[in-house]
Amino acid sequence: MARIKAILPSLREKKRYLVFEVFSKGKIRDYSGVSKAIWQGMLSFAGTKGAAQAGLILLPEKYNQQAQRGIIRVNNKQVDLLKASLALIQEVDNVPATIRSIGVSGSLKKATKHIAG
C-alpha cells in the first residue's frame, strides 16, 4: 500500500497565535463560556465561510483563569478578521465582558510568554 505524500511546507497554511484577555466585572468560571462567546462572535461577524477560512483552534490548556488570558490559533491571513470579531463581543456567560487582543505571534512558545502577564 502506497503512503500519501506529506504536504510541502511551502504549501501548508501559515498560522498565527493570538493572545487575548477577557475584561469583565466578575471572574469567568470556566473556559467553555469564553470559547462559546468567541465562536458566536466569529460566526456572527464573518459567517460560516469566514470562520472556516480562518481555521480557528482554541487552546483550552493555554487559558490562564486568574489573568483571564488565552491563546487562539488562526490562519495568518485572517488575523484582522478575528480581532474585529473579538472586539464586537459584549458578554461572556451572560456577564458583560469585552475581549481584547494583546498580541500576535508566529510561535506558540512566544505567545505563552504573554499569558503570565
C-alpha positions as CSV (number, residue, x, y, z in Angstrom):
1,M,0.0,0.0,0.0
2,A,1.4,3.3,-1.0
3,R,1.7,6.1,1.6
4,I,0.2,9.5,1.0
5,K,2.9,12.1,0.4
6,A,3.2,14.9,3.0
7,I,2.3,18.4,2.0
8,L,5.4,20.6,1.3
9,P,6.0,23.3,3.9
10,S,5.6,26.0,1.3
11,L,2.1,24.7,0.5
12,R,0.8,24.4,4.1
13,E,-1.4,27.1,5.7
14,K,0.6,29.5,7.8
15,K,-0.7,30.0,11.4
16,R,-0.5,32.7,14.0
17,Y,-1.2,32.6,17.7
18,L,-3.3,35.5,19.0
19,V,-3.2,36.2,22.8
20,F,-6.4,37.6,24.2
21,E,-7.6,38.9,27.5
22,V,-11.2,39.0,28.9
23,F,-12.3,42.0,30.8
24,S,-15.4,41.5,33.0
25,K,-16.9,42.7,36.2
26,G,-16.7,39.2,37.7
27,K,-14.5,36.2,37.1
28,I,-15.4,33.9,34.3
29,R,-15.8,30.5,35.8
30,D,-14.8,28.2,33.0
31,Y,-13.2,28.3,29.6
32,S,-16.3,26.8,27.8
33,G,-18.2,30.1,28.2
34,V,-15.3,32.1,26.7
35,S,-14.9,29.6,23.9
36,K,-18.6,29.7,23.1
37,A,-18.6,33.6,23.0
38,I,-15.6,33.6,20.7
39,W,-17.2,31.2,18.3
40,Q,-20.5,33.0,18.3
41,G,-18.7,36.3,17.7
42,M,-16.8,34.9,14.8
43,L,-19.8,33.3,13.2
44,S,-22.0,36.4,13.6
45,F,-19.3,38.7,12.1
46,A,-17.7,36.6,9.4
47,G,-20.3,33.9,8.8
48,T,-19.7,30.2,8.4
49,K,-17.4,30.6,5.4
50,G,-15.2,33.2,7.1
51,A,-14.9,31.1,10.2
52,A,-13.9,28.1,8.2
53,Q,-11.3,30.1,6.3
54,A,-9.9,31.4,9.5
55,G,-9.3,27.9,10.8
56,L,-9.8,28.8,14.4
57,I,-8.4,26.5,17.0
58,L,-9.0,27.5,20.6
59,L,-6.3,26.2,23.0
60,P,-8.1,25.5,26.4
61,E,-4.9,24.2,28.0
62,K,-3.2,27.5,27.5
63,Y,-6.0,29.5,29.3
64,N,-4.9,31.3,32.5
65,Q,-8.1,31.6,34.6
66,Q,-6.6,34.1,37.1
67,A,-5.4,36.6,34.5
68,Q,-8.3,35.6,32.1
69,R,-5.9,35.3,29.2
70,G,-5.7,32.7,26.5
71,I,-4.5,31.8,23.0
72,I,-6.2,31.2,19.7
73,R,-4.6,29.7,16.7
74,V,-5.7,31.3,13.4
75,N,-4.7,31.5,9.7
76,N,-2.2,34.3,9.1
77,K,-4.5,36.0,6.5
78,Q,-7.5,36.1,8.9
79,V,-5.9,37.7,12.0
80,D,-7.6,41.0,11.4
81,L,-10.9,39.3,10.9
82,L,-10.5,37.6,14.3
83,K,-9.5,40.8,16.0
84,A,-12.6,42.6,14.7
85,S,-14.9,39.8,15.8
86,L,-13.3,39.7,19.3
87,A,-13.9,43.5,19.6
88,L,-17.6,43.0,18.9
89,I,-18.2,40.5,21.8
90,Q,-20.2,42.2,24.6
91,E,-20.9,39.3,27.0
92,V,-19.4,36.0,28.1
93,D,-21.6,33.6,30.1
94,N,-24.3,36.2,30.5
95,V,-21.8,38.5,32.2
96,P,-21.0,41.8,30.5
97,A,-17.5,41.5,29.2
98,T,-15.1,42.6,26.4
99,I,-12.3,40.7,24.8
100,R,-9.1,42.5,23.8
101,S,-6.2,41.1,21.8
102,I,-2.8,41.5,23.4
103,G,-0.5,40.3,20.7
104,V,0.1,38.0,17.8
105,S,3.0,35.6,17.4
106,G,4.2,33.1,14.9
107,S,5.2,30.6,17.5
108,L,3.4,29.1,20.5
109,K,6.4,29.5,22.7
110,K,6.5,33.3,22.3
111,A,2.7,33.6,22.7
112,T,2.7,31.8,26.0
113,K,5.1,34.4,27.5
114,H,2.2,37.0,27.1
115,I,-0.2,34.9,29.1
116,A,1.5,35.2,32.5
117,G,1.4,38.9,32.5
